[in-house]
């Protein structure tokens, strides 16, 4: 009886192992959203310091774009009338994390979703009432 249970257990484990490996290898998706920056400037070689710093930190943590992380870039092109549609488009794609630059976009994203963590790159989002401290930590830990 024990031998059959062992063989059955090993059979189930070997059948499930490709599924577990596939889930572990699935890359995380980050939506990077800017109100005005060109999407081509949102990278590790950017002339903007916070983009360079963001990608350097991802690299330090072992995340390499196209290998184990996907970064989707969005821009409002500086046109505030486009922000609502931009926010809807980003939330519809259901990324694992949204990184937003600029107060107007970050606030609209915060209103549009409670399920997707939103990390903002601007001065003191807590003081602006954007996030509770625990929400920021949750967003960062899920990258």
Beta strands, then each sheet from edge to edge (+ up, - down):
strand 1: 28-34
strand 2: 69-75
strand 3: 97-101
strand 4: 117-121
sheet 1: 2+ 1+ 3+ 4+
end
